[in-house]
Amino acid sequence: MTVEKAKTVRSAQEIAASSSSARSPYYYEDYIDRPQSSYTGQGSDYGYPYGNTQPQAGTSAHSNGDWAQYYAAQALSTGPPQNASSRAPAPSQHPSSLYSHPSYSSTGSNTSGVPTASGTSQSSVHQRPSFSNGGPDYYEDPESFVTPTATSSPPANSMGAAHSTINVYTHPPENSGWRFPEPRPQFYEPNPSQGTVTDPRWGAQGNGSLTVPSRTPSHRSTMSQERAEFQLPWNASELSVNHVGELMDQLGLEEDRDGSRTPRSMAPSVESQALSEAEEEQERIQNGLDKFQDGTLEEKNCEWHRLVSVEFRESLPSNDIARQSVIFEVIKSERDYVRDLALVEEIFINPLMAADPPVITPETRLRTFRNDVFQNITDILALHRVSLEKLFERQREQHPIVVSIADIELDSAFELQPEYEAYIKQYPIAESRHRRELKANSKYRDFIEAALKDPRLLKRGIIDLISRPVTRLPRVSLTLQRIFDKTDKDHPDAETMPLTLNILSDFVKSTEPGVAVADAKVKFWALCEGLVYRPGEIIEMDLYDPQRHLVYSSAVGRRNGSDWRDVNLSLLDNFVLITSPEVRQGRTYNVLISRPIPLECLGLGSFKDAPVSRKEENGSGRLSSFITSRPSHQVFPFTVFNRLDVKRRYTFYVDRENLRTKWYEAFVDAMAVRNIQLDVNKWYAPEVIDDGVFVTRTLSVPSNSQTYFSGQISGAATWLEGGRTYIAVSANDGIYAALLVSRPQFRMVLKSPKIRSIAALDQFHKLIVLKDTSLVAYNLKVLVNVVQGKVPMESFEGSMEHLAKDSSVLLFSAGIMAERNLVVYAVKGFRNTTMRALEAVAQPPTSAQAHERRSGDAVITFRNYGSEFYIPRDVFGITMLRKTLAISTASGIAIVEPTQVGNAIAIVPDWNAATRDSNLQARAMLKERCDSSHPLGLAQSGDDELMVIYESFGCYITKHGEPARKHGFIRWENPIHSFLVREPHVLLVGSSSIEVRHTPTGRLLQVLEGKDIRLLQGLPKLSNQPPPIIIARRGEKNNEAGMSDQLIELVPTAPLEIPSMDDSGIIWDEWGV
């Protein structure tokens, strides 16, 4: 022993003092650290001595603590003993079939009356160690037993104790938790339940097997009790430092920091490990199935091969082993699935609904949230619990060989299909609803964080659990397919299993479209929630309609000269959106970089252009095309545009040809579906009245053609006479009239060029005509007689009366204002425009202001209404409101009441009132836009607002004329030249389209396309029924006979109301049912 090591040990006096009152938890032989070659016999895994050795002559040893003194003395004097011993009970006290050894003699005995052994033959049957003076009777852990090799009797000690029979055994495994038991009577009752474990290490000693009894663990002694028995065979004064160091080397002890000694090697022997594994395996075989089903079995043992013996597994074909393993996997996955769904109910649903104070308020919203997020998961759990119990019962009846579970899975598939179909299709919505609430509701966020601390969740989130039903059936289908693959052809499952697999496969396929739709709806919601519109612009896309969804979306490139930019292109079922992602305060927004294109206005350009080369972007996101050192790749272009505004044309680039094809197919399909929806749900149905009577000469007409050309249609008017509807149409050469039927026979009733517009006041039998710059009126009764051929057309011309003295009339409007039938017209002056109003009356006037004309039996007069007034600018339109006139001028819309012209004329929008608004930037933007455009009129939008209609956009004002809705505006898809109000709609008429919009919201409802569209009759409601809407557009005939004009009536539609059938089933009456 070196000096350095000697310095690290305590003094001999300390060792002696501590040894007198406490002993080590292991015996001396456990600490011997010597190579196996130092001993004879069979050897030892950890260097513990055993074999055919004899103790030195003249030495003595005692049972219990005296044996430690004996071996300690030998270690200090002569080195390791030639024979080591442990305490052992007499083998005669135990069944000979288990613990008796053939080497024992029936006649030999020691002083305690214990038979001694004779001979040196070995056996694989283990005998138990014995003690002669009341020591512990046996080791508690059977894995500590090894085969004894010899017996000997060490000499007695100075106290005269008798010799004992000694057999050598190793100590228990380090991690087995074993401790030396309390002393007890020396008897042993083996459990009849035994298991056999094969170990090749023991094959050389016998048959290679070990019989392990099952026993109840006994009381274990404490470490302090064990240490109290240890005694040294010498006094502390007899020891030197060198002796202590040598002793520690022999015992394999090292000094810890706190001064205590610990063994260098505490590893269990191979034999003890094998015994422990055998006992564990026997316990698994007996009780493992019950523990598995109640959830107490360790996860590593939850496998079929861990619950059956090795001999049984080896007796089965490999295919049967694989099949049973998969069946066990099905049952295990069903158990785990039921447990997870139960956790959803126990940890999330029930606490959320019972929370006080509530997490989500009000209660109706809480219940809606519960239904949206968790849906019918409790119903699915109830059905799976029934299925799991059936599987457990089958497993208990047939384990370890479960013949079939196909019948259980087939019944379960039929019962679960409706519940899963409802859950899977709505799952994306459930996940989105949870995430939105998590962001918006701090109480819900705290509730989820607290619930996730539950250790049963195994660090899984709520999404992991509520998504399990989505993937459950596909996983079951795959597992059952594995069972079927391992099934023999003559097995009953060969016929039953394919039926179950087909049902599951068909069901999974049937839910895929629903899942795709729900997933697209979730993406659609995410897109809509992050939309950022251009400042001031109102875009009503009807995003809250339940039918709205996302058809397709991807990142695309756009090119501006040599610069490239990546944007997101999203195709909705009603609009095409071009957005740019932008992160603001940790949240991603979708900023609209261009006005959305309605799908009914979308046009497809080329999708077959050759690919172009795009260079990779640098750090700034831009890269000029002249930099050739940068890598580049091909991109494939495609073009879309707005059919109503050809300036809005967009070319996008994608990385793959198949992606471009995918976009084309998505556009075609979405446009087809949208057109069908609009066609069957149109608000105004166009019906062609005529296409061919009114023809315009073109360059295609030969110079010698004898065809008569009426020219373009300029106006139209309809009226009722005798319960029949008539129509008058003005063209370049005069007025035509006919009975309004499917194919009217028009005939000329007035030959007069330059007729600009006409209107009918059928209650007063007057036709108002603006001929060039003159405003006149004709009698409608005479016109009907001309149409019927009763009188010549000259009679109709003779019924004319002048309504305006001036010959410079710009425009007129007829309608009802303040419950009066008025005709308001504008006369162009040198510096300003004069406005006059006439009221139609049924009685002859009493003053000289009236204009009289006798026509048949009736006398119709027009009298001045209020006073004339002046507008300093040009007039573009006249709108009759409920009590006032709205005159459209270059500087805005003048609001005038003809009977109170002395008051100041108000101009709307009122920008002076708008200065009080805090949003000055939006006000300035709207004012600039309004000043650069011509207003056409006003449309009533509810009781408190009006829409100001301009040529290219519209905005809202209050009833006091102040800009409303945060100075927002709505842009039309195409510039317009006229409009018509049919509450709650406004029809915006442009040269190539008519946009039907919802006045209160500005939402686009319908688009009617055409060329050279003109609004012919746009009178407001003059009676109980509003007059028909008559328009004209370029016809379909364009040949050498000229180009035709179509005369079209826009017929309002009404929603279909499908009558419900009562329970009586009247439709079966005629069948006698």
C-alpha positions, 0 to 999 in steps of 0.5 A, a space after each residue: 500500500 502506497 503512502 498516498 493511499 494511506 493518507 486517504 483512509 481513516 485511522 485504525 481506531 476509527 475503523 475499529 470503533 465504527 465496526 463494533 457497532 455497525 456492519 457493512 450491508 454486504 458480507 466480506 466475500 461480496 467485497 473480495 476483488 480478485 481475478 477469477 484465476 485466483 480461485 479454483 472450481 467453476 469460477 465466478 462472474 465477479 470474482 467471488 470464490 466458490 469451488 472445491 476448496 478447503 479452508 486452511 487448517 487450524 483456522 476457525 470461523 463462526 456463523 453470523 458476524 463471526 464469519 466476517 471476523 474469520 475472513 477479515 483475519 485471513 485477509 490480513 494474515 494469509 490473503 484471501 481464504 481458500 474457501 468462502 461461506 455464506 449463511 445457509 439453512 439446512 437443506 433437509 428443511 426444504 423439499 428435496 426436489 427443489 433444494 436437496 443436493 445429492 452430495 449431502 450425506 444422510 449420516 453426517 451432521 454438525 453440532 447443530 444437528 444439520 446433516 453434512 455433505 459428503 462427496 464432491 459431485 455437482 447438480 443443477 438442482 439448487 440447495 439452500 444455504 444453512 446457518 447453525 445458530 439462528 441466522 437468517 434462513 434464506 435469501 429473499 431473492 431467488 436470483 441470488 442462488 447459484 449451484 453449490 460446489 462443496 462443503 467444509 467446516 471451518 474450525 471453531 473460534 475462541 468462543 467455542 462455537 460449533 462448526 457449520 456447513 458452508 456453501 458459497 453464494 453470490 450477492 443479489 443484483 445491485 438494482 433489485 432492491 434486495 436486503 438481507 431479511 430478518 432472522 426467522 424460523 428455518 422452514 420454506 413452503 414453495 408455491 406450486 406455481 412454478 415457471 421454467 427459464 432456460 439459460 445456456 450458461 447453466 447447461 453445462 451443469 445439468 439440464 440448463 433450466 431453473 425452476 423458480 417458485 413464486 413467493 410472497 416477499 418477506 420483511 426486510 431488515 434495515 441497513 443499520 441492523 445489518 451493520 450492527 452484526 459486523 465485528 472485527 476479529 482484532 482490537 483497533 490498537 493492533 492495526 496500522 495504517 498500512 494494515 487498513 490500506 491493505 484491508 481496503 484493497 482486499 475488500 475493494 473499498 474506496 473512501 468517499 468524500 464524506 469518509 465512508 467506504 463503498 464497494 468498487 463493484 456492486 454489479 450483480 452476477 449473471 446467474 442472479 440476473 437470469 433468475 430475476 428475469 425468469 421471475 419477472 417473466 413468470 409474473 407477466 405471463 400470469 397477470 400481464 393480461 389483466 394489467 394490460 387491460 386495466 392500464 397498469 402494465 408497463 409500456 415496454 411489456 405491452 406487447 403480445 410476445 411479452 405476455 407469453 412464454 418463450 417455449 410457447 412462442 417457439 412452438 408457433 409458426 412465424 406467421 402466426 406470431 406476427 398475426 397475433 402481434 398485430 391483433 394485439 396491436 389493434 386492441 392496444 391502439 383501441 385502448 389508448 384511443 379510448 383513453 385519449 378521448 376520455 382525457 378530452 372529456 375529463 380535462 377540457 370539455 367538462 371543466 370548460 363547461 363548469 368553469 366559474 367564472 365562465 371562460 367564454 361568455 355568454 352561455 350561448 356562445 360557450 355552447 356554440 364554441 363547445 359544439 364547434 370545437 369538440 363536436 360529437 366527440 363524446 358520442 364517438 367515445 361512447 361507441 368506442 368504449 363498447 367496441 373496446 369492451 368487446 375486444 377485451 372480452 374476446 382477448 380474455 376468452 382466447 388469449 394467447 391465440 385470438 382467432 379473429 376480431 373481424 366481426 367486432 371491427 365490422 360491427 364497429 365500422 357500421 356504427 361509427 361511420 355516421 359519427 365520424 363522417 360528421 366529425 371529420 368534415 368539420 374538423 378543420 373548422 374546429 381547429 380554426 375555431 380553437 385557434 381564433 379563441 386562443 388568440 382573442 380570449 385571454 381567459 381561454 388561453 389561461 384555461 388551456 395552459 392550466 389544463 396542459 399541465 395535467 401529466 396524463 396528457 404526456 406533453 400533448 396539446 388539445 389539437 393532438 387529441 381532438 385530431 385523433 378521430 380524423 386519422 383513426 379509421 385510416 390507421 385501423 384500416 392499415 392495421 387490419 390490412 396487416 392482419 389480413 396479409 398474415 391470414 391463411 387462405 382457409 381462415 374465416 377472416 379470409 372472407 370477413 376481413 375484406 368486407 371490413 376493409 372495403 367499408 373502411 376504405 370507401 368511407 375514408 374516400 367519401 370523407 376526403 372531399 368533405 375534409 378538403 372543403 373544410 380545410 379550404 374553408 379554414 384557409 379561407 377564414 385565415 385569409 379573410 381575417 388577415 386581409 388589409 384593404 387599401 386606405 378608404 376603399 370599400 370592397 364588399 365581397 360577401 365573405 360572411 356568406 356560408 357558401 364562401 370558400 377558397 378554391 385554390 391558392 399559391 405563391 406566384 411571381 410578378 414581373 415589373 421590368 427587370 424586377 421580380 416580386 412574389 405575391 399570393 394568388 388566391 381564387 375564391 368562389 366569387 373573387 380573385 385576390 392578389 395579396 402580399 404577405 406582411 408581418 406586423 407585430 408578429 402577425 401575418 397580414 394579407 395586404 391587397 395590392 390590387 382590387 379583387 376581380 369578380 369571378 363573373 368579370 374574369 377573363 383568361 389569357 394565354 396559358 401556353 406561353 414559353 417559359 422565361 428565365 428568372 434570376 434569383 433575388 439578392 438580399 434586397 429582394 430585387 435583381 436586375 436581369 443584366 446580372 448574369 453571375 446569379 443563378 436563374 431558373 425557368 418560370 411559366 407565365 399565365 395571364 388573367 384580366 378583367 373583361 370589363 376593364 381591359 387595362 386590368 391585365 395581370 401576368 403571373 409566373 409559377 415554377 412548374 408547368 403542372 402548377 400552371 395547368 393546375 391554375 388553369 383548371 381551377 379557373 375554368 372550374 370555378 368560373 363554370 360553377 360561378 356562372 351557373 350559380 349566377 344564372 339560376 340566381 340572377 336578380 334581373 333576367 334579360 328578355 329580348 323584345 326585338 333584334 332586327 327592326 332597328 338597324 344602323 348602316 355600316 361599312 358592310 352595307 352595299 351602297 346600292 342597298 335598298 334597306 331602310 335604316 332606322 338608326 340606333 335606339 335612343 329611348 323607350 317608354 311603356 304604358 298601360 291602356 285598356 289592360 294591355 301594355 304598349 311600348 314606344 321606341 325612339 330612334 334617329 328617324 322618329 318614334 315607333 310603337 307596338 303592343 308589347 308582346 313576344 314579337 311586337 309589330 312596330 310601326 312608325 307613329 311619328 317621323 321626326 329626327 334627333 329624338 333624344 329621349 321619351 317618357 310616359 305618364 300613363 296616369 295622365 295619358 301623356 308621352 313626354 318627348 325631347 326632340 333635339 332641344 325642344 320639350 313637348 308632349 303627345 296624347 297616348 290615347 291617340 298613339 294607341 289608335 294609331 298603333 291599332 290602325 284606327 287613325 293615321 299618324 298625322 293625328 298623333 302629331 297633331 296632339 303635340 303640346 309644348 312644355 318649355 318655352 325655351 328651345 335650349 332644353 338640355 335634359 328632363 326627368 319625370 317622376 314623383 316627388 312630395 306626392 306630386 307628378 313632376 316634369 323637371 327640365 334644365 335649360 342651358 343659358 349663357 352663364 348658368 343653367 335654369 331649372 324649372 318644374 312642371 306639375 301634371 294635374 287633372 283639372 284645368 288651371 285657374 290661372 294664366 300659367 297653365 298650358 291647355 290642349 284638348 285631346 278627345 274627352 280629357 283635358 290634361 294640363 301642366 302647371 309650374 311647380 314652385 319657382 325656377 332656380 339657377 345652377 351656376 355649372 353644367 347639369 349632368 342629371 336630375 334625381 327626384 328624392 322624397 321631398 327635394 331635387 338632386 341636381 348633378 353638377 360639376 361641383 357636386 350635387 345641389 339639393 333644391 326644394 323648388 318651393 323654397 328656392 330662397 334658401 341657400 342651395 346645399 352642395 353634397 358631399 359637404 366637405 366643410 362639415 367633413 373637416 370636423 372629422 378626425 380622419 383628415 387624410 381619408 377626407 382629403 383623398 375622397 375629396 380629391 377623387 370626387 372633384 375629378 369626377 362628374 356626379 350622376 345622382 343620388 340613390 337612397 340607402 336606408 333611412 339615414 344614408 344616401 349613395 352619391 353615384 359618380 362615373 367610376 365610383 360611389 360614396 355614402 353621405 348622411 341625410 345632412 350631406 356629410 361623408 359617411 363610413 369613414 370617407 370610404 368609397 366603392 369603385 365600379 368595375 367599369 365606368 358608367 354613364 347612367 343609373 337606375 334605382 330599384 330599391 334595394 338595388 342600383 343598376 349602374 349602366 356602362 357602355 359594356 356592362 350593367 352592374 347590379 349592386 346592393 345599395 346599402 353595402 355596395 355588393 356586386 350582385 350581377 353583371 350583364 355584359 354587352 356592347 354599346 349598352 344604353 338605358 332607355 327607360 329609367 323612370 322612378 315609380 310613377 304608380 303602384 307598379 314601377 315601369 319596366 326597365 328597358 335597355 338597348 345594346 348592339 344586336 347579334 346581326 351585323 352583316 350587309 343588311 346593317 347592324 341591329 340593335 337589341 331591345 331588351 327588358 330587364 325583368 326582376 326575378 323573385 326567389 322560388 318558394 318550395 311548398 312543404 309537404 305535410 305529413 298526410 302525404 297528399 301526393 299518394 292519394 290518387 294511388 290509394 296509399 
